[in-house]
Amino acid sequence: MGKGPLPDTHELAATLARSLAIGKCDVALVVGARLNWLLHFGEPPKWSKDVKFILVNVSKEEIELRKPHLGLV
């Protein structure tokens, strides 16, 4: 969700439209976060069925658990 890098008033900030944004994205870069219940496990219907995940995490196990399109440790 990237809270902090952009002010809430920035045109690219999606804090208030998170559900709309995650439902329509083709690629999601997830850095240091788990695809757990907070992110709807990265699954439809909240996420697009065609979304490709790029996961960046310090835990190899977390990446292996979710089977992203690309995983970086």
SULNOR-V293330 format. One record per backbone hydrogen bond with DSSP energy under -0.5 kcal/mol. CO is the residue of the C=O (numbers start at 1). NH is the residue of the N-H. Records with the same first field share a line. If there is no record, write none. Layout:
BEGIN
CO = NH  NH
END
This chain:
BEGIN
2 = 5  6
6 = 4
7 = 10
10 = 13
15 = 18
17 = 21
18 = 22
19 = 23
20 = 24
21 = 24  25
22 = 48
26 = 52
28 = 30  54
29 = 31
30 = 32  56
34 = 36
36 = 39  41
37 = 40
39 = 42
40 = 43
43 = 46  47
48 = 51
52 = 28
53 = 55  69  70
54 = 30
55 = 72
56 = 32
58 = 60
59 = 63
60 = 64
61 = 65
62 = 66
63 = 66  67  68
70 = 55
72 = 57
END
